[in-house]
Amino acid sequence: RLRRAGLRPTRQRLSLGWLLFGRGDRHLTAEMLYDEAMRAKVPVSLATVYNTLHQFTEVGLLRQLALDGSKAYFDTNPSEHHHFFLEDEGQVMDMPDCGITVESLPDAPEGMEIAGVEVIVRLRRRAGARRQS
């Protein structure tokens, strides 16, 4: 997968790739992946995790999500799809494909074209609502 994307399969990229892609589609921050790497005894720095996530994003293996101004989330499913964001918990979930349409987009500025539209529905628990396990 790394070679097909044009990346040299270094030991750290391979280790982080196994952690990222070994459990299906997921949404992670660099800090979450770093914690997983530490638990798995992968010798890697947080800076290397950030660099690797950005390299994987640049070659299309990941998709970076702009959900929360304080941290970046990375999606292991780089296809175009929409998300729910649970604000109180910082959790990201794929939205079921329900035929969302966005109408009346503005014209793109001169010399630009619209590359895609991403819908993020922000959720919070109602007062008194309990978390489901």
N, CA, C and O atoms as CSV, one atom per row, in Angstrom:
chain,resi,resn,atom,element,x,y,z
A,1,ARG,N,N,0.834,-1.195,0.000
A,1,ARG,CA,C,0.000,0.000,0.000
A,1,ARG,C,C,0.879,1.260,0.000
A,1,ARG,O,O,0.615,2.208,-0.739
A,2,LEU,N,N,1.916,1.258,0.829
A,2,LEU,CA,C,2.810,2.416,0.878
A,2,LEU,C,C,3.542,2.603,-0.448
A,2,LEU,O,O,3.629,3.717,-0.964
A,3,ARG,N,N,4.067,1.510,-0.994
A,3,ARG,CA,C,4.795,1.612,-2.272
A,3,ARG,C,C,3.873,2.104,-3.385
A,3,ARG,O,O,4.269,2.942,-4.195
A,4,ARG,N,N,2.645,1.585,-3.428
A,4,ARG,CA,C,1.689,2.031,-4.455
A,4,ARG,C,C,1.404,3.516,-4.341
A,4,ARG,O,O,1.136,4.180,-5.342
A,5,ALA,N,N,1.461,4.045,-3.115
A,5,ALA,CA,C,1.199,5.474,-2.886
A,5,ALA,C,C,2.448,6.320,-3.106
A,5,ALA,O,O,2.390,7.548,-3.029
A,6,GLY,N,N,3.592,5.660,-3.385
A,6,GLY,CA,C,4.823,6.398,-3.642
A,6,GLY,C,C,5.645,6.695,-2.390
A,6,GLY,O,O,6.526,7.554,-2.413
A,7,LEU,N,N,5.360,5.989,-1.305
A,7,LEU,CA,C,6.112,6.176,-0.064
A,7,LEU,C,C,7.022,4.976,0.189
A,7,LEU,O,O,6.644,3.828,-0.045
A,8,ARG,N,N,8.213,5.267,0.666
A,8,ARG,CA,C,9.139,4.200,1.048
A,8,ARG,C,C,8.624,3.552,2.327
A,8,ARG,O,O,8.324,4.255,3.291
A,9,PRO,N,N,8.518,2.229,2.354
A,9,PRO,CA,C,7.970,1.556,3.544
A,9,PRO,C,C,9.014,1.425,4.664
A,9,PRO,O,O,9.589,0.354,4.859
A,10,THR,N,N,9.249,2.502,5.383
A,10,THR,CA,C,10.174,2.466,6.515
A,10,THR,C,C,9.550,1.684,7.666
A,10,THR,O,O,8.343,1.440,7.681
A,11,ARG,N,N,10.369,1.302,8.612
A,11,ARG,CA,C,9.875,0.542,9.767
A,11,ARG,C,C,8.790,1.330,10.508
A,11,ARG,O,O,7.767,0.763,10.891
A,12,GLN,N,N,9.010,2.637,10.711
A,12,GLN,CA,C,8.025,3.435,11.445
A,12,GLN,C,C,6.732,3.597,10.651
A,12,GLN,O,O,5.644,3.509,11.221
A,13,ARG,N,N,6.835,3.829,9.359
A,13,ARG,CA,C,5.616,3.940,8.537
A,13,ARG,C,C,4.838,2.625,8.540
A,13,ARG,O,O,3.611,2.623,8.636
A,14,LEU,N,N,5.554,1.513,8.433
A,14,LEU,CA,C,4.879,0.210,8.454
A,14,LEU,C,C,4.184,-0.019,9.796
A,14,LEU,O,O,3.033,-0.454,9.835
A,15,SER,N,N,4.881,0.274,10.891
A,15,SER,CA,C,4.288,0.069,12.217
A,15,SER,C,C,3.063,0.950,12.409
A,15,SER,O,O,2.024,0.482,12.874
A,16,LEU,N,N,3.182,2.226,12.053
A,16,LEU,CA,C,2.034,3.132,12.208
A,16,LEU,C,C,0.913,2.746,11.242
A,16,LEU,O,O,-0.265,2.866,11.581
A,17,GLY,N,N,1.270,2.287,10.053
A,17,GLY,CA,C,0.263,1.839,9.096
A,17,GLY,C,C,-0.536,0.657,9.617
A,17,GLY,O,O,-1.754,0.607,9.449
A,18,TRP,N,N,0.145,-0.303,10.252
A,18,TRP,CA,C,-0.571,-1.442,10.836
A,18,TRP,C,C,-1.529,-0.978,11.916
A,18,TRP,O,O,-2.659,-1.459,11.998
A,19,LEU,N,N,-1.076,-0.031,12.757
A,19,LEU,CA,C,-1.964,0.483,13.804
A,19,LEU,C,C,-3.160,1.227,13.200
A,19,LEU,O,O,-4.292,1.074,13.659
A,20,LEU,N,N,-2.899,2.025,12.178
A,20,LEU,CA,C,-3.961,2.823,11.554
A,20,LEU,C,C,-4.989,1.964,10.830
A,20,LEU,O,O,-6.192,2.103,11.052
A,21,PHE,N,N,-4.513,1.080,9.968
A,21,PHE,CA,C,-5.398,0.397,9.027
A,21,PHE,C,C,-5.761,-1.026,9.438
A,21,PHE,O,O,-6.546,-1.680,8.751
A,22,GLY,N,N,-5.214,-1.508,10.528
A,22,GLY,CA,C,-5.436,-2.887,10.932
A,22,GLY,C,C,-6.786,-3.158,11.562
A,22,GLY,O,O,-7.132,-4.316,11.798
A,23,ARG,N,N,-7.565,-2.109,11.842
A,23,ARG,CA,C,-8.860,-2.315,12.509
A,23,ARG,C,C,-10.019,-1.674,11.742
A,23,ARG,O,O,-11.000,-1.245,12.350
A,24,GLY,N,N,-9.914,-1.608,10.451
A,24,GLY,CA,C,-11.015,-1.045,9.659
A,24,GLY,C,C,-11.014,0.471,9.678
A,24,GLY,O,O,-10.031,1.101,10.066
A,25,ASP,N,N,-12.121,1.042,9.256
A,25,ASP,CA,C,-12.236,2.496,9.170
A,25,ASP,C,C,-12.279,3.096,10.568
A,25,ASP,O,O,-13.038,2.651,11.429
A,26,ARG,N,N,-11.445,4.122,10.780
A,26,ARG,CA,C,-11.338,4.764,12.094
A,26,ARG,C,C,-11.074,6.246,11.929
A,26,ARG,O,O,-10.699,6.717,10.855
A,27,HIS,N,N,-11.276,6.967,13.013
A,27,HIS,CA,C,-11.015,8.404,13.076
A,27,HIS,C,C,-10.114,8.641,14.278
A,27,HIS,O,O,-10.492,8.348,15.412
A,28,LEU,N,N,-8.911,9.177,14.027
A,28,LEU,CA,C,-7.929,9.335,15.090
A,28,LEU,C,C,-7.266,10.702,15.040
A,28,LEU,O,O,-7.199,11.339,13.989
A,29,THR,N,N,-6.781,11.136,16.187
A,29,THR,CA,C,-5.883,12.286,16.243
A,29,THR,C,C,-4.462,11.731,16.317
A,29,THR,O,O,-4.267,10.538,16.550
A,30,ALA,N,N,-3.474,12.601,16.119
A,30,ALA,CA,C,-2.083,12.185,16.252
A,30,ALA,C,C,-1.812,11.677,17.663
A,30,ALA,O,O,-1.084,10.703,17.852
A,31,GLU,N,N,-2.396,12.336,18.637
A,31,GLU,CA,C,-2.184,11.939,20.035
A,31,GLU,C,C,-2.761,10.549,20.301
A,31,GLU,O,O,-2.157,9.757,21.024
A,32,MET,N,N,-3.920,10.249,19.722
A,32,MET,CA,C,-4.526,8.926,19.899
A,32,MET,C,C,-3.633,7.846,19.290
A,32,MET,O,O,-3.420,6.796,19.897
A,33,LEU,N,N,-3.108,8.107,18.084
A,33,LEU,CA,C,-2.235,7.136,17.425
A,33,LEU,C,C,-0.925,6.988,18.203
A,33,LEU,O,O,-0.407,5.880,18.337
A,34,TYR,N,N,-0.396,8.086,18.708
A,34,TYR,CA,C,0.830,8.034,19.505
A,34,TYR,C,C,0.622,7.163,20.750
A,34,TYR,O,O,1.479,6.348,21.089
A,35,ASP,N,N,-0.516,7.338,21.428
A,35,ASP,CA,C,-0.824,6.519,22.608
A,35,ASP,C,C,-0.897,5.033,22.237
A,35,ASP,O,O,-0.388,4.183,22.968
A,36,GLU,N,N,-1.530,4.726,21.102
A,36,GLU,CA,C,-1.597,3.333,20.648
A,36,GLU,C,C,-0.202,2.792,20.356
A,36,GLU,O,O,0.113,1.650,20.691
A,37,ALA,N,N,0.635,3.625,19.728
A,37,ALA,CA,C,2.002,3.204,19.413
A,37,ALA,C,C,2.785,2.918,20.697
A,37,ALA,O,O,3.532,1.942,20.763
A,38,MET,N,N,2.619,3.752,21.699
A,38,MET,CA,C,3.324,3.538,22.965
A,38,MET,C,C,2.864,2.233,23.620
A,38,MET,O,O,3.684,1.469,24.130
A,39,ARG,N,N,1.556,1.982,23.605
A,39,ARG,CA,C,1.032,0.736,24.189
A,39,ARG,C,C,1.525,-0.493,23.416
A,39,ARG,O,O,1.715,-1.562,23.995
A,40,ALA,N,N,1.732,-0.328,22.093
A,40,ALA,CA,C,2.206,-1.434,21.259
A,40,ALA,C,C,3.737,-1.513,21.233
A,40,ALA,O,O,4.309,-2.331,20.512
A,41,LYS,N,N,4.389,-0.661,22.021
A,41,LYS,CA,C,5.856,-0.635,22.115
A,41,LYS,C,C,6.520,-0.299,20.775
A,41,LYS,O,O,7.582,-0.829,20.450
A,42,VAL,N,N,5.882,0.588,20.002
A,42,VAL,CA,C,6.460,1.070,18.747
A,42,VAL,C,C,7.311,2.288,19.096
A,42,VAL,O,O,6.780,3.288,19.579
A,43,PRO,N,N,8.623,2.223,18.860
A,43,PRO,CA,C,9.498,3.343,19.226
A,43,PRO,C,C,9.363,4.489,18.225
A,43,PRO,O,O,10.005,4.488,17.174
A,44,VAL,N,N,8.523,5.463,18.564
A,44,VAL,CA,C,8.233,6.564,17.650
A,44,VAL,C,C,7.949,7.817,18.472
A,44,VAL,O,O,7.392,7.735,19.567
A,45,SER,N,N,8.328,8.966,17.946
A,45,SER,CA,C,8.045,10.224,18.632
A,45,SER,C,C,6.706,10.785,18.155
A,45,SER,O,O,6.199,10.397,17.102
A,46,LEU,N,N,6.147,11.692,18.935
A,46,LEU,CA,C,4.902,12.343,18.525
A,46,LEU,C,C,5.112,13.116,17.227
A,46,LEU,O,O,4.219,13.150,16.379
A,47,ALA,N,N,6.277,13.736,17.060
A,47,ALA,CA,C,6.571,14.473,15.822
A,47,ALA,C,C,6.557,13.529,14.616
A,47,ALA,O,O,6.058,13.894,13.551
A,48,THR,N,N,7.095,12.332,14.774
A,48,THR,CA,C,7.082,11.354,13.686
A,48,THR,C,C,5.661,10.918,13.363
A,48,THR,O,O,5.317,10.722,12.197
A,49,VAL,N,N,4.838,10.766,14.390
A,49,VAL,CA,C,3.431,10.419,14.164
A,49,VAL,C,C,2.766,11.518,13.333
A,49,VAL,O,O,2.096,11.225,12.343
A,50,TYR,N,N,2.948,12.786,13.730
A,50,TYR,CA,C,2.372,13.902,12.963
A,50,TYR,C,C,2.875,13.878,11.524
A,50,TYR,O,O,2.079,13.976,10.590
A,51,ASN,N,N,4.183,13.749,11.338
A,51,ASN,CA,C,4.753,13.747,9.992
A,51,ASN,C,C,4.183,12.608,9.153
A,51,ASN,O,O,3.848,12.799,7.984
A,52,THR,N,N,4.076,11.431,9.750
A,52,THR,CA,C,3.559,10.273,9.025
A,52,THR,C,C,2.092,10.468,8.644
A,52,THR,O,O,1.698,10.156,7.520
A,53,LEU,N,N,1.286,10.978,9.567
A,53,LEU,CA,C,-0.123,11.229,9.253
A,53,LEU,C,C,-0.257,12.219,8.095
A,53,LEU,O,O,-1.092,12.034,7.209
A,54,HIS,N,N,0.563,13.267,8.105
A,54,HIS,CA,C,0.495,14.254,7.021
A,54,HIS,C,C,1.001,13.662,5.702
A,54,HIS,O,O,0.455,13.964,4.641
A,55,GLN,N,N,2.035,12.826,5.759
A,55,GLN,CA,C,2.518,12.166,4.537
A,55,GLN,C,C,1.448,11.228,3.977
A,55,GLN,O,O,1.201,11.217,2.771
A,56,PHE,N,N,0.819,10.448,4.840
A,56,PHE,CA,C,-0.239,9.539,4.402
A,56,PHE,C,C,-1.411,10.321,3.805
A,56,PHE,O,O,-2.035,9.873,2.843
A,57,THR,N,N,-1.705,11.486,4.377
A,57,THR,CA,C,-2.793,12.322,3.860
A,57,THR,C,C,-2.430,12.879,2.482
A,57,THR,O,O,-3.259,12.883,1.572
A,58,GLU,N,N,-1.198,13.344,2.334
A,58,GLU,CA,C,-0.756,13.923,1.056
A,58,GLU,C,C,-0.845,12.939,-0.101
A,58,GLU,O,O,-1.120,13.339,-1.233
A,59,VAL,N,N,-0.616,11.651,0.168
A,59,VAL,CA,C,-0.662,10.649,-0.907
A,59,VAL,C,C,-2.018,9.963,-1.019
A,59,VAL,O,O,-2.180,9.041,-1.819
A,60,GLY,N,N,-3.002,10.408,-0.218
A,60,GLY,CA,C,-4.363,9.908,-0.357
A,60,GLY,C,C,-4.707,8.684,0.467
A,60,GLY,O,O,-5.778,8.110,0.271
A,61,LEU,N,N,-3.843,8.258,1.384
A,61,LEU,CA,C,-4.162,7.104,2.227
A,61,LEU,C,C,-5.086,7.480,3.380
A,61,LEU,O,O,-5.822,6.637,3.891
A,62,LEU,N,N,-5.047,8.731,3.782
A,62,LEU,CA,C,-5.884,9.255,4.861
A,62,LEU,C,C,-6.583,10.513,4.387
A,62,LEU,O,O,-6.222,11.099,3.367
A,63,ARG,N,N,-7.576,10.910,5.136
A,63,ARG,CA,C,-8.274,12.168,4.896
A,63,ARG,C,C,-8.265,12.951,6.202
A,63,ARG,O,O,-8.676,12.436,7.241
A,64,GLN,N,N,-7.800,14.186,6.151
A,64,GLN,CA,C,-7.798,15.029,7.344
A,64,GLN,C,C,-9.140,15.737,7.451
A,64,GLN,O,O,-9.659,16.267,6.469
A,65,LEU,N,N,-9.696,15.737,8.668
A,65,LEU,CA,C,-10.995,16.342,8.908
A,65,LEU,C,C,-10.843,17.595,9.751
A,65,LEU,O,O,-10.146,17.593,10.765
A,66,ALA,N,N,-11.491,18.646,9.332
A,66,ALA,CA,C,-11.494,19.903,10.079
A,66,ALA,C,C,-12.751,19.928,10.948
A,66,ALA,O,O,-13.802,20.406,10.522
A,67,LEU,N,N,-12.632,19.412,12.160
A,67,LEU,CA,C,-13.793,19.286,13.035
A,67,LEU,C,C,-13.709,20.179,14.258
A,67,LEU,O,O,-14.701,20.775,14.677
A,68,ASP,N,N,-12.537,20.263,14.814
A,68,ASP,CA,C,-12.322,20.933,16.089
A,68,ASP,C,C,-11.051,21.754,15.933
A,68,ASP,O,O,-10.009,21.213,15.563
A,69,GLY,N,N,-11.121,23.043,16.207
A,69,GLY,CA,C,-9.974,23.909,16.000
A,69,GLY,C,C,-8.743,23.530,16.796
A,69,GLY,O,O,-7.638,23.936,16.438
A,70,SER,N,N,-8.898,22.766,17.864
A,70,SER,CA,C,-7.758,22.463,18.713
A,70,SER,C,C,-6.978,21.229,18.267
A,70,SER,O,O,-5.828,21.057,18.671
A,71,LYS,N,N,-7.577,20.364,17.440
A,71,LYS,CA,C,-6.859,19.170,16.990
A,71,LYS,C,C,-7.379,18.711,15.641
A,71,LYS,O,O,-8.528,18.960,15.276
A,72,ALA,N,N,-6.508,18.036,14.913
A,72,ALA,CA,C,-6.872,17.496,13.607
A,72,ALA,C,C,-7.232,16.026,13.773
A,72,ALA,O,O,-6.574,15.297,14.516
A,73,TYR,N,N,-8.262,15.605,13.091
A,73,TYR,CA,C,-8.666,14.208,13.055
A,73,TYR,C,C,-8.305,13.649,11.684
A,73,TYR,O,O,-8.362,14.361,10.682
A,74,PHE,N,N,-7.935,12.377,11.645
A,74,PHE,CA,C,-7.585,11.712,10.401
A,74,PHE,C,C,-8.498,10.511,10.229
A,74,PHE,O,O,-8.730,9.746,11.166
A,75,ASP,N,N,-9.009,10.358,9.020
A,75,ASP,CA,C,-9.962,9.297,8.685
A,75,ASP,C,C,-9.246,8.282,7.811
A,75,ASP,O,O,-8.651,8.647,6.797
A,76,THR,N,N,-9.296,7.008,8.193
A,76,THR,CA,C,-8.650,5.972,7.394
A,76,THR,C,C,-9.455,5.622,6.138
A,76,THR,O,O,-8.994,4.852,5.296
A,77,ASN,N,N,-10.641,6.183,6.019
A,77,ASN,CA,C,-11.443,6.015,4.804
A,77,ASN,C,C,-11.362,7.329,4.030
A,77,ASN,O,O,-12.088,8.272,4.343
A,78,PRO,N,N,-10.486,7.404,3.021
A,78,PRO,CA,C,-10.291,8.683,2.325
A,78,PRO,C,C,-11.369,9.021,1.304
A,78,PRO,O,O,-11.300,10.076,0.672
A,79,SER,N,N,-12.366,8.149,1.125
A,79,SER,CA,C,-13.421,8.454,0.158
A,79,SER,C,C,-14.276,9.612,0.677
A,79,SER,O,O,-14.298,9.902,1.873
A,80,GLU,N,N,-14.966,10.255,-0.238
A,80,GLU,CA,C,-15.808,11.388,0.150
A,80,GLU,C,C,-17.051,10.876,0.870
A,80,GLU,O,O,-17.852,10.139,0.295
A,81,HIS,N,N,-17.205,11.268,2.118
A,81,HIS,CA,C,-18.384,10.905,2.907
A,81,HIS,C,C,-18.532,11.926,4.031
A,81,HIS,O,O,-17.661,12.773,4.230
A,82,HIS,N,N,-19.634,11.840,4.759
A,82,HIS,CA,C,-19.976,12.836,5.770
A,82,HIS,C,C,-19.846,12.254,7.175
A,82,HIS,O,O,-19.756,11.040,7.358
A,83,HIS,N,N,-19.838,13.162,8.173
A,83,HIS,CA,C,-19.558,12.739,9.548
A,83,HIS,C,C,-20.478,13.388,10.573
A,83,HIS,O,O,-21.002,14.484,10.373
A,84,PHE,N,N,-20.654,12.670,11.673
A,84,PHE,CA,C,-21.186,13.221,12.916
A,84,PHE,C,C,-19.981,13.507,13.802
A,84,PHE,O,O,-19.017,12.742,13.808
A,85,PHE,N,N,-20.034,14.609,14.552
A,85,PHE,CA,C,-18.978,14.928,15.513
A,85,PHE,C,C,-19.630,15.158,16.864
A,85,PHE,O,O,-20.389,16.111,17.036
A,86,LEU,N,N,-19.337,14.288,17.825
A,86,LEU,CA,C,-19.877,14.423,19.183
A,86,LEU,C,C,-18.986,15.403,19.931
A,86,LEU,O,O,-17.910,15.041,20.407
A,87,GLU,N,N,-19.442,16.647,20.031
A,87,GLU,CA,C,-18.624,17.728,20.563
A,87,GLU,C,C,-18.128,17.463,21.977
A,87,GLU,O,O,-16.959,17.702,22.279
A,88,ASP,N,N,-19.007,16.973,22.844
A,88,ASP,CA,C,-18.644,16.790,24.247
A,88,ASP,C,C,-17.580,15.713,24.441
A,88,ASP,O,O,-16.836,15.745,25.422
A,89,GLU,N,N,-17.504,14.767,23.519
A,89,GLU,CA,C,-16.598,13.637,23.676
A,89,GLU,C,C,-15.449,13.649,22.684
A,89,GLU,O,O,-14.522,12.848,22.804
A,90,GLY,N,N,-15.495,14.550,21.703
A,90,GLY,CA,C,-14.455,14.585,20.687
A,90,GLY,C,C,-14.435,13.331,19.827
A,90,GLY,O,O,-13.382,12.943,19.322
A,91,GLN,N,N,-15.591,12.693,19.656
A,91,GLN,CA,C,-15.682,11.449,18.891
A,91,GLN,C,C,-16.248,11.743,17.509
A,91,GLN,O,O,-17.167,12.548,17.361
A,92,VAL,N,N,-15.691,11.084,16.501
A,92,VAL,CA,C,-16.123,11.232,15.114
A,92,VAL,C,C,-16.737,9.917,14.657
A,92,VAL,O,O,-16.200,8.843,14.927
A,93,MET,N,N,-17.873,10.010,13.961
A,93,MET,CA,C,-18.535,8.819,13.428
A,93,MET,C,C,-18.924,9.083,11.979
A,93,MET,O,O,-19.341,10.185,11.622
A,94,ASP,N,N,-18.780,8.055,11.156
A,94,ASP,CA,C,-19.257,8.177,9.782
A,94,ASP,C,C,-20.766,8.299,9.785
A,94,ASP,O,O,-21.455,7.621,10.548
A,95,MET,N,N,-21.269,9.156,8.938
A,95,MET,CA,C,-22.709,9.325,8.782
A,95,MET,C,C,-23.186,8.263,7.784
A,95,MET,O,O,-22.538,8.043,6.761
A,96,PRO,N,N,-24.303,7.610,8.074
A,96,PRO,CA,C,-24.810,6.650,7.087
A,96,PRO,C,C,-25.109,7.363,5.768
A,96,PRO,O,O,-25.515,8.525,5.754
A,97,ASP,N,N,-24.904,6.653,4.674
A,97,ASP,CA,C,-25.179,7.239,3.362
A,97,ASP,C,C,-26.683,7.405,3.222
A,97,ASP,O,O,-27.409,6.442,2.978
A,98,CYS,N,N,-27.135,8.638,3.380
A,98,CYS,CA,C,-28.576,8.888,3.381
A,98,CYS,C,C,-28.983,9.901,2.310
A,98,CYS,O,O,-30.048,10.512,2.397
A,99,GLY,N,N,-28.139,10.071,1.316
A,99,GLY,CA,C,-28.511,10.923,0.202
A,99,GLY,C,C,-28.547,12.411,0.523
A,99,GLY,O,O,-29.411,13.126,0.015
A,100,ILE,N,N,-27.638,12.885,1.345
A,100,ILE,CA,C,-27.585,14.314,1.665
A,100,ILE,C,C,-27.268,15.094,0.399
A,100,ILE,O,O,-26.384,14.722,-0.372
A,101,THR,N,N,-27.996,16.170,0.201
A,101,THR,CA,C,-27.714,17.043,-0.923
A,101,THR,C,C,-27.462,18.455,-0.401
A,101,THR,O,O,-28.091,18.909,0.556
A,102,VAL,N,N,-26.543,19.119,-1.045
A,102,VAL,CA,C,-26.251,20.510,-0.716
A,102,VAL,C,C,-26.570,21.307,-1.976
A,102,VAL,O,O,-25.939,21.148,-3.021
A,103,GLU,N,N,-27.556,22.155,-1.838
A,103,GLU,CA,C,-27.993,22.931,-2.998
A,103,GLU,C,C,-27.533,24.374,-2.867
A,103,GLU,O,O,-27.179,24.836,-1.783
A,104,SER,N,N,-27.547,25.060,-3.969
A,104,SER,CA,C,-27.244,26.498,-4.016
A,104,SER,C,C,-25.851,26.824,-3.501
A,104,SER,O,O,-25.683,27.750,-2.708
A,105,LEU,N,N,-24.856,26.073,-3.947
A,105,LEU,CA,C,-23.486,26.422,-3.604
A,105,LEU,C,C,-23.116,27.722,-4.306
A,105,LEU,O,O,-23.578,27.983,-5.417
A,106,PRO,N,N,-22.295,28.524,-3.672
A,106,PRO,CA,C,-21.864,29.765,-4.329
A,106,PRO,C,C,-20.929,29.436,-5.492
A,106,PRO,O,O,-20.318,28.368,-5.532
A,107,ASP,N,N,-20.830,30.369,-6.432
A,107,ASP,CA,C,-19.861,30.192,-7.506
A,107,ASP,C,C,-18.468,30.238,-6.913
A,107,ASP,O,O,-18.201,31.017,-5.999
A,108,ALA,N,N,-17.587,29.411,-7.428
A,108,ALA,CA,C,-16.194,29.422,-6.983
A,108,ALA,C,C,-15.528,30.709,-7.470
A,108,ALA,O,O,-15.896,31.241,-8.517
A,109,PRO,N,N,-14.557,31.207,-6.718
A,109,PRO,CA,C,-13.830,32.402,-7.167
A,109,PRO,C,C,-13.161,32.158,-8.521
A,109,PRO,O,O,-12.952,31.014,-8.927
A,110,GLU,N,N,-12.840,33.221,-9.192
A,110,GLU,CA,C,-12.201,33.180,-10.510
A,110,GLU,C,C,-10.989,32.244,-10.484
A,110,GLU,O,O,-10.133,32.342,-9.605
A,111,GLY,N,N,-10.933,31.346,-11.451
A,111,GLY,CA,C,-9.799,30.437,-11.572
A,111,GLY,C,C,-9.866,29.232,-10.639
A,111,GLY,O,O,-8.929,28.434,-10.607
A,112,MET,N,N,-10.946,29.083,-9.883
A,112,MET,CA,C,-11.081,27.972,-8.940
A,112,MET,C,C,-12.272,27.117,-9.327
A,112,MET,O,O,-13.156,27.549,-10.067
A,113,GLU,N,N,-12.280,25.874,-8.806
A,113,GLU,CA,C,-13.428,24.998,-8.957
A,113,GLU,C,C,-13.677,24.300,-7.632
A,113,GLU,O,O,-12.751,24.088,-6.849
A,114,ILE,N,N,-14.912,23.950,-7.389
A,114,ILE,CA,C,-15.263,23.254,-6.150
A,114,ILE,C,C,-14.788,21.815,-6.272
A,114,ILE,O,O,-15.155,21.112,-7.214
A,115,ALA,N,N,-13.959,21.371,-5.308
A,115,ALA,CA,C,-13.385,20.028,-5.335
A,115,ALA,C,C,-14.273,19.029,-4.611
A,115,ALA,O,O,-14.202,17.832,-4.888
A,116,GLY,N,N,-15.098,19.491,-3.699
A,116,GLY,CA,C,-15.964,18.591,-2.953
A,116,GLY,C,C,-16.692,19.351,-1.866
A,116,GLY,O,O,-16.358,20.494,-1.555
A,117,VAL,N,N,-17.676,18.712,-1.301
A,117,VAL,CA,C,-18.451,19.308,-0.211
A,117,VAL,C,C,-18.496,18.293,0.918
A,117,VAL,O,O,-18.821,17.125,0.705
A,118,GLU,N,N,-18.171,18.742,2.104
A,118,GLU,CA,C,-18.130,17.873,3.267
A,118,GLU,C,C,-19.141,18.376,4.287
A,118,GLU,O,O,-19.123,19.547,4.666
A,119,VAL,N,N,-20.019,17.488,4.728
A,119,VAL,CA,C,-21.018,17.852,5.727
A,119,VAL,C,C,-20.605,17.244,7.062
A,119,VAL,O,O,-20.342,16.045,7.157
A,120,ILE,N,N,-20.553,18.084,8.088
A,120,ILE,CA,C,-20.260,17.627,9.445
A,120,ILE,C,C,-21.421,18.079,10.320
A,120,ILE,O,O,-21.691,19.272,10.453
A,121,VAL,N,N,-22.101,17.106,10.912
A,121,VAL,CA,C,-23.212,17.408,11.807
A,121,VAL,C,C,-22.680,17.290,13.231
A,121,VAL,O,O,-22.262,16.215,13.663
A,122,ARG,N,N,-22.702,18.403,13.950
A,122,ARG,CA,C,-22.197,18.427,15.324
A,122,ARG,C,C,-23.318,18.024,16.267
A,122,ARG,O,O,-24.438,18.528,16.183
A,123,LEU,N,N,-22.990,17.099,17.171
A,123,LEU,CA,C,-23.970,16.581,18.117
A,123,LEU,C,C,-23.506,16.852,19.542
A,123,LEU,O,O,-22.309,16.941,19.815
A,124,ARG,N,N,-24.474,16.981,20.444
A,124,ARG,CA,C,-24.181,16.984,21.882
A,124,ARG,C,C,-25.320,16.273,22.570
A,124,ARG,O,O,-26.449,16.260,22.079
A,125,ARG,N,N,-25.021,15.692,23.693
A,125,ARG,CA,C,-26.046,14.953,24.436
A,125,ARG,C,C,-27.051,15.921,25.040
A,125,ARG,O,O,-26.695,17.002,25.509
A,126,ARG,N,N,-28.303,15.514,25.019
A,126,ARG,CA,C,-29.340,16.291,25.675
A,126,ARG,C,C,-29.098,16.226,27.175
A,126,ARG,O,O,-28.525,15.258,27.674
A,127,ALA,N,N,-29.530,17.248,27.888
A,127,ALA,CA,C,-29.414,17.251,29.353
A,127,ALA,C,C,-30.105,16.017,29.910
A,127,ALA,O,O,-31.264,15.752,29.590
A,128,GLY,N,N,-29.404,15.272,30.734
A,128,GLY,CA,C,-29.978,14.080,31.356
A,128,GLY,C,C,-29.842,12.821,30.535
A,128,GLY,O,O,-30.141,11.733,31.027
A,129,ALA,N,N,-29.392,12.938,29.278
A,129,ALA,CA,C,-29.234,11.741,28.433
A,129,ALA,C,C,-28.003,10.976,28.894
A,129,ALA,O,O,-26.990,11.569,29.266
A,130,ARG,N,N,-28.103,9.659,28.863
A,130,ARG,CA,C,-26.994,8.806,29.293
A,130,ARG,C,C,-26.215,8.313,28.084
A,130,ARG,O,O,-26.756,8.160,26.990
A,131,ARG,N,N,-24.935,8.071,28.310
A,131,ARG,CA,C,-24.093,7.472,27.280
A,131,ARG,C,C,-24.453,5.998,27.150
A,131,ARG,O,O,-24.754,5.323,28.134
A,132,GLN,N,N,-24.414,5.516,25.907
A,132,GLN,CA,C,-24.635,4.100,25.672
A,132,GLN,C,C,-23.290,3.421,25.596
A,132,GLN,O,O,-22.347,3.969,25.025
A,133,SER,N,N,-23.188,2.229,26.168
A,133,SER,CA,C,-21.905,1.507,26.157
A,133,SER,C,C,-21.680,0.810,24.856
A,133,SER,O,O,-20.653,0.156,24.675
